[in-house]
Amino acid sequence: MAKIGIVGGGIVGVALARALSSRGAEVVVFEKETRLSQHQTGHNSGVVHAGLYYKPGSLKATLCAAGRVSIRQFCEAKGLPYREVGKLVVAVDETELDALAEIERRSTLNGVPDLARIDDVARLREIEPHVAGIAAVHSPHTAVVDYASITEAMAQDVRAAGGQIRLGHEVTGLRLESGRVRVSTPVSQDVVDRVIVCAGLQSDVVAKLIGADASPKILPFRGEYWELAPERTGLVNGMIYPVPDPRFPFLGVHFTRGVYDNVHVGPNAVPALAREGYDWLQWSVKDTWESLRWPGAWPLAKQHWRMGVDEISASLIKPLYYRKARRFIPELKSSDLTHKSAAGVRAQAWGRAGELLDDFAVDQVGPVTVLRNAPSPAATSSIAIAEYVLEHYLSKAAA
Ligand SMILES: Cc1cc2nc3c(=O)[nH]c(=O)nc-3n(C[C@H](O)[C@H](O)[C@H](O)COP(=O)(O)OP(=O)(O)OC[C@H]3O[C@@H](n4cnc5c(N)ncnc54)[C@H](O)[C@@H]3O)c2cc1C
């Protein structure tokens, strides 16, 4: 029986551990924090994406479609909340109609179920009575969940199948040893047949331990949310999204009715000053310096500086953030945004030429498989990503 080490106790690592342990592999998950889901998995929008945006045929498109179904089935089987609150992607003016048409085209090719184009404002208002817009696409099966609870339930399956989940075990060394891999943490040494790295914001750092290429590097992008006052959550039935800027991999500030009925507004996308920098005060000189001296830094800055200034200003100055949100709900008052809630930091991979990687990316270095880019919708896609990695990279080890 193959022994497999997994680095990272977010939803992707734990989904892989579950898939492997259910096939009889001996699995050990190494997680540096004292709890699971402490980074992206526990700090996201909780949306189960239906696959509207992704380039048809890409891994994101195919694994999101499969992953959505698997997450729904998993939640049903475990009695976890899964609410299809539906999503409207709204064009506020005519300049956004072409980009909206492209989303509709992609959604159709990606097989988004029951997608509808809406050009009738009255119909728009039936779905979201307070929204302003001239057209939209509606995805009724876009849902919300609690990814941290899902990860915990997956972890219970891993333990029940005999797998180990070791919290507080930061992997600091990966070394080849006669075709196997020695996994070192400050408190343990293991020799395993295969390793899968699902280390999110640290994936490039862990990849370097085994001699993988430094590219793509991780560029941490923080997403900040504001909470809507409880007495004003009636302004939003489900989800209201802008038409995203196709040059950028993020979706723009939106409204989401979460699985526990709160409504949050966000996330924006600002460069974080540390890989795990959840506010402006968390600053790592090392992380910032490494980003600045990356060859892609200046090409990226040159291309996106306007958007960067806009996002950073809205992060620091509430009225600017409020203005972005009010575009979609004119009745919204600044005081309706009561406080910032916990932010998340996205692990976005970028290459040496400054390009932000759009699709999921996997690297293989001998017996070590590294997920180099698993940003949104990787939570939605997690169970499908696990199946994909097993089939394409690990089929022998899992046998
Ligand atoms: C603001 C925001 C909103 C998002 N919204 C959505 C959404 O609505 N829907 C969606 O599908 N996706 C969304 N995403 C993306 C989604 O959260 C991530 O794609 C997904 O959680 C990635 O899971 P992961 O397991 O790869 O990474 P993570 O959850 O980040 O887990 C990686 C783990 O590796 C551990 N680790 C790192 N280094 C080491 C080491 N050396 N040793 C041991 N452990 C280590 C970390 O502690 C961490 O627990 C969002 C992300 C953010 C930040």
The ligand as a Tripos MOL2 file, in Angstrom:
@<TRIPOS>MOLECULE
LIG
   53    58     1     0     0
SMALL
NO_CHARGES

@<TRIPOS>ATOM
      1 C1        -11.1810   36.3440   -0.6050 C.3       1 LIG1
      2 C2        -11.3550   35.0090   -1.2670 C.ar      1 LIG1
      3 C3        -12.6110   34.6410   -1.7980 C.ar      1 LIG1
      4 C4        -12.7720   33.4260   -2.4340 C.ar      1 LIG1
      5 N1        -14.0170   33.0260   -2.8050 N.ar      1 LIG1
      6 C5        -14.2020   31.7840   -3.3130 C.ar      1 LIG1
      7 C6        -15.5100   31.2930   -3.5960 C.ar      1 LIG1
      8 O1        -16.4910   31.9620   -3.3130 O.2       1 LIG1
      9 N2        -15.6330   30.0750   -4.1570 N.ar      1 LIG1
     10 C7        -14.5320   29.2910   -4.4630 C.ar      1 LIG1
     11 O2        -14.6990   28.2000   -5.0140 O.2       1 LIG1
     12 N3        -13.2960   29.7140   -4.1530 N.ar      1 LIG1
     13 C8        -13.1020   30.9190   -3.5720 C.ar      1 LIG1
     14 N4        -11.8560   31.3360   -3.2220 N.ar      1 LIG1
     15 C9        -10.7150   30.4610   -3.5080 C.3       1 LIG1
     16 C10       -10.6400   29.3070   -2.5240 C.3       1 LIG1
     17 O3        -10.7940   29.7460   -1.2000 O.3       1 LIG1
     18 C11        -9.2730   28.6320   -2.7110 C.3       1 LIG1
     19 O4         -9.0810   28.3810   -4.0750 O.3       1 LIG1
     20 C12        -9.2030   27.3070   -1.9560 C.3       1 LIG1
     21 O5         -9.5700   27.4880   -0.6020 O.3       1 LIG1
     22 C13        -7.7970   26.7570   -2.0690 C.3       1 LIG1
     23 O6         -7.6690   25.6950   -1.1590 O.3       1 LIG1
     24 P1         -6.2430   25.1400   -0.8000 P.3       1 LIG1
     25 O7         -6.4490   23.9490    0.0400 O.co2     1 LIG1
     26 O8         -5.4710   24.9900   -2.0780 O.co2     1 LIG1
     27 O9         -5.5060   26.3370   -0.0440 O.3       1 LIG1
     28 P2         -5.5960   26.8200    1.4640 P.3       1 LIG1
     29 O10        -6.9650   26.7950    2.0010 O.co2     1 LIG1
     30 O11        -4.8990   28.1520    1.5100 O.co2     1 LIG1
     31 O12        -4.7690   25.7470    2.2520 O.3       1 LIG1
     32 C14        -3.3730   25.6280    2.1560 C.3       1 LIG1
     33 C15        -2.8850   25.1030    3.4920 C.3       1 LIG1
     34 O13        -1.5100   24.7720    3.4010 O.3       1 LIG1
     35 C16        -0.9340   25.0350    4.6710 C.3       1 LIG1
     36 N5          0.5330   25.1210    4.5170 N.ar      1 LIG1
     37 C17         1.2300   26.0520    3.8340 C.ar      1 LIG1
     38 N6          2.5470   25.7980    3.9210 N.ar      1 LIG1
     39 C18         2.6840   24.6750    4.6630 C.ar      1 LIG1
     40 C19         3.8100   23.9280    5.1020 C.ar      1 LIG1
     41 N7          5.0730   24.2710    4.7980 N.pl3     1 LIG1
     42 N8          3.5860   22.8300    5.8800 N.ar      1 LIG1
     43 C20         2.3240   22.4550    6.2020 C.ar      1 LIG1
     44 N9          1.2180   23.1530    5.8320 N.ar      1 LIG1
     45 C21         1.3980   24.2350    5.0540 C.ar      1 LIG1
     46 C22        -1.5870   26.3450    5.0650 C.3       1 LIG1
     47 O14        -1.4840   26.5850    6.4490 O.3       1 LIG1
     48 C23        -3.0130   26.1280    4.5980 C.3       1 LIG1
     49 O15        -3.8320   25.6050    5.6090 O.3       1 LIG1
     50 C24       -11.6600   32.5500   -2.5700 C.ar      1 LIG1
     51 C25       -10.4280   32.8930   -2.0240 C.ar      1 LIG1
     52 C26       -10.2820   34.0930   -1.3460 C.ar      1 LIG1
     53 C27        -8.9730   34.4110   -0.6930 C.3       1 LIG1
@<TRIPOS>BOND
     1     1     2 1
     2     2     3 ar
     3     2    52 ar
     4     3     4 ar
     5     4     5 ar
     6     4    50 ar
     7     5     6 ar
     8     6     7 ar
     9     6    13 1
    10     7     8 2
    11     7     9 ar
    12     9    10 ar
    13    10    11 2
    14    10    12 ar
    15    12    13 ar
    16    13    14 ar
    17    14    15 1
    18    14    50 ar
    19    15    16 1
    20    16    17 1
    21    16    18 1
    22    18    19 1
    23    18    20 1
    24    20    21 1
    25    20    22 1
    26    22    23 1
    27    23    24 1
    28    24    25 2
    29    24    26 1
    30    24    27 1
    31    27    28 1
    32    28    29 2
    33    28    30 1
    34    28    31 1
    35    31    32 1
    36    32    33 1
    37    33    34 1
    38    33    48 1
    39    34    35 1
    40    35    36 1
    41    35    46 1
    42    36    37 ar
    43    36    45 ar
    44    37    38 ar
    45    38    39 ar
    46    39    40 ar
    47    39    45 ar
    48    40    41 1
    49    40    42 ar
    50    42    43 ar
    51    43    44 ar
    52    44    45 ar
    53    46    47 1
    54    46    48 1
    55    48    49 1
    56    50    51 ar
    57    51    52 ar
    58    52    53 1
@<TRIPOS>SUBSTRUCTURE
     1 LIG1         1 GROUP 0 **** ****
